[in-house]
Amino acid sequence: MTTKEKTLTEAEAKLVSPVEGHFSMVRNFYIADVITLMNGMCGVQSVLSSMRYLTSNNVNDLYAAMIFMPLGMLFDFMDGKVARWRNNSSLLGQELDSLADLISFGMAPTALAFAVGMRTCLDTVALTYFICCGIARLARYNATVALAPKDATGKVHHFEGTPIPTSLSLVALISYFVLNDLYLDNLPGQVIQVGSGWDLHPLVLAYVFSGTLMISKTLRIPKP
């Protein structure tokens, strides 16, 4: 048996086994993996709610988009607790967690920003930068987590760069603006011109700043 085969958990061994079955992958999910999928579901619902607002102009759709993100954060917190409690974390669960986080704390806040009025060409460039930073941040974590120092329960001591769920601070800021009718044409900072004919909402720079902190190599955040 090779070293790689020895490191596989029971669920992972079943996942790569040649035995076929329509729902074999789902049957191998741990409880923590199902909770992680709930995080991803919240992120998808948030994105769809922001998209729905673009056609309905119903502010309740914005409220729904904002509520789903902290709800996803709750599931993100729970899946790690459950995995350590049951001592059955897996590489599959790690990948699921990163993909769910990208949707709930990357795509969902970006869709919300677009929905509330950050829609110029330069705005979308800034928001794309934010998403790319989130992708890079999660990929770096997955590539280095095996070598990172851990405590007795297997929990990593610190993050390199801010974790992607910190984007909820941006959501909190936008929530305040929406509650006070400061969105669309009333966004704080309004629109400025950069160069000849290029419009930019200064508020979108908060996303640029957040993305830059995520990919920092020297910034270390203790993991709670």
C-alpha positions in Angstrom: 0.0 0.0 0.0 1.4 3.4 -0.9 1.7 6.4 1.4 -1.0 8.2 -0.5 -3.4 5.3 0.0 -2.6 5.2 3.7 -3.6 8.9 4.1 -7.1 8.3 2.7 -10.0 8.3 5.1 -12.7 5.6 4.8 -15.0 8.0 3.0 -12.3 9.1 0.6 -11.4 5.5 -0.2 -15.0 4.8 -1.0 -15.1 8.0 -3.1 -12.3 6.8 -5.4 -13.3 3.2 -5.5 -14.3 1.6 -8.8 -17.7 0.6 -7.4 -20.4 2.6 -9.3 -23.6 3.9 -8.0 -25.9 6.8 -8.9 -25.6 8.3 -5.4 -22.4 6.7 -4.1 -20.8 10.1 -3.6 -23.7 11.5 -1.6 -23.8 8.4 0.7 -20.2 9.0 1.6 -20.8 12.6 2.9 -20.2 13.2 6.5 -22.6 15.3 8.6 -20.1 18.1 8.5 -20.1 18.0 4.6 -23.9 18.3 4.6 -23.6 21.4 6.8 -21.0 22.8 4.5 -23.5 22.4 1.6 -26.0 24.4 3.6 -23.5 27.2 3.6 -23.2 27.0 -0.2 -27.0 26.9 -0.5 -27.2 30.2 1.5 -24.7 31.8 -0.8 -26.6 30.7 -3.9 -29.8 32.0 -2.5 -28.1 35.3 -1.7 -26.8 35.7 -5.2 -30.3 34.8 -6.7 -32.0 37.3 -4.4 -29.6 40.1 -5.6 -30.3 39.1 -9.1 -34.1 39.1 -8.4 -33.8 42.7 -7.1 -32.5 43.8 -10.5 -35.8 42.9 -12.1 -38.2 43.4 -9.2 -36.8 46.6 -7.6 -38.3 45.2 -4.4 -36.0 46.1 -1.4 -37.1 42.9 0.3 -35.0 41.0 -2.2 -32.0 43.0 -1.0 -32.8 42.2 2.6 -33.1 38.5 1.8 -29.7 38.6 0.0 -28.1 40.2 3.1 -29.7 37.8 5.5 -28.6 34.7 3.7 -24.9 35.6 4.0 -24.6 35.6 7.9 -26.8 32.5 7.9 -24.1 30.9 5.7 -21.5 32.0 8.1 -23.4 30.2 10.9 -23.2 26.9 8.9 -19.5 27.6 8.1 -18.8 27.9 11.8 -20.8 24.7 12.6 -19.2 22.4 10.0 -15.7 22.8 11.5 -17.1 22.2 15.0 -19.0 19.1 13.9 -16.0 17.7 12.0 -13.7 18.1 15.0 -16.3 16.8 17.4 -16.9 13.6 15.3 -13.2 13.4 14.3 -14.1 12.7 10.7 -12.9 15.6 8.5 -11.8 14.8 5.0 -10.1 16.3 1.9 -13.5 16.3 0.2 -14.9 18.3 3.1 -12.0 20.8 2.9 -12.7 21.3 -0.8 -16.4 21.6 -0.2 -15.8 24.2 2.4 -13.6 26.4 0.1 -16.1 26.2 -2.7 -19.0 27.1 -0.4 -17.1 30.0 1.1 -16.3 31.4 -2.4 -20.0 31.5 -3.1 -21.3 32.8 0.2 -18.5 35.3 1.0 -17.1 36.0 -2.4 -19.8 35.9 -5.1 -22.7 36.8 -2.8 -21.2 40.1 -1.5 -20.1 41.0 -5.1 -23.6 40.4 -6.4 -25.0 42.6 -3.6 -22.6 45.4 -4.5 -23.7 45.2 -8.1 -27.4 45.2 -7.1 -27.1 48.3 -4.9 -25.5 50.4 -7.7 -21.8 49.6 -8.2 -22.3 48.8 -11.9 -19.9 50.9 -13.9 -17.1 49.2 -15.9 -14.5 50.2 -13.4 -16.7 49.0 -10.6 -16.9 45.5 -12.2 -13.1 45.5 -12.6 -12.7 46.2 -8.9 -15.3 43.6 -7.9 -13.6 41.0 -10.2 -10.3 41.7 -8.4 -12.1 41.1 -5.1 -13.3 37.7 -6.4 -9.9 36.7 -7.7 -8.3 37.6 -4.4 -10.8 35.3 -2.7 -10.1 32.5 -5.1 -6.3 32.9 -4.5 -6.8 33.1 -0.7 -8.8 29.9 -0.6 -6.4 28.0 -2.9 -3.4 29.1 -0.8 -5.1 27.9 2.3 -5.9 24.5 0.8 -2.3 24.1 -0.5 -0.7 25.0 2.9 -3.1 23.8 5.5 -1.5 20.4 5.9 1.8 22.1 6.9 0.3 24.8 9.1 0.8 24.5 12.9 -2.2 23.0 14.6 -3.4 22.4 18.1 -4.3 19.0 19.6 -7.8 19.1 18.0 -6.3 19.7 14.5 -7.3 23.3 14.4 -5.0 25.8 12.6 -3.4 28.4 14.8 -3.7 31.4 12.5 -4.7 32.5 9.0 -2.3 34.1 6.5 -4.3 37.1 5.3 -7.8 37.8 6.4 -10.2 34.9 5.9 -12.8 35.4 3.2 -15.8 35.5 5.6 -14.5 38.9 6.7 -16.3 40.2 3.6 -19.3 40.2 5.9 -18.0 43.5 7.2 -18.7 44.9 3.7 -22.2 43.4 3.8 -22.8 45.0 7.2 -21.8 48.4 5.7 -24.1 48.0 2.7 -26.9 46.8 5.0 -26.6 50.1 6.9 -26.7 52.1 3.7 -29.8 50.2 2.4 -31.6 50.6 5.7 -31.0 54.4 5.4 -32.0 54.6 1.7 -28.4 55.2 0.7 -28.1 53.0 -2.4 -28.4 53.2 -6.2 -28.2 56.9 -7.0 -27.7 57.8 -3.3 -24.6 55.6 -2.7 -22.2 57.5 -0.4 -19.4 59.0 -2.5 -21.6 59.1 -5.5 -19.7 58.6 -8.8 -16.3 60.1 -9.7 -14.7 60.2 -13.1 -11.3 58.5 -13.6 -9.6 59.7 -16.7 -11.7 60.4 -19.7 -15.2 59.0 -19.4 -14.5 56.3 -16.8 -16.9 56.3 -13.9 -16.2 54.8 -10.5 -18.1 54.5 -7.2 -15.4 55.2 -4.5 -17.3 52.8 -2.2 -16.1 49.9 -4.4 -12.6 50.5 -3.2 -13.6 48.9 0.1 -13.9 45.7 -1.9 -10.4 46.3 -3.4 -9.0 46.8 0.1 -10.7 43.7 1.5 -9.4 41.6 -1.3 -5.9 42.9 -0.9 -5.9 42.0 2.8 -7.0 38.5 1.9 -3.9 37.8 -0.2 -1.5 39.3 2.3 1.4 37.0 3.2 2.6 38.9 6.3 -0.8 39.6 7.9 -1.5 36.8 10.4 -5.0 36.5 12.0 -5.4 34.2 15.0 -8.0 31.6 14.3 -10.8 31.7 17.0 
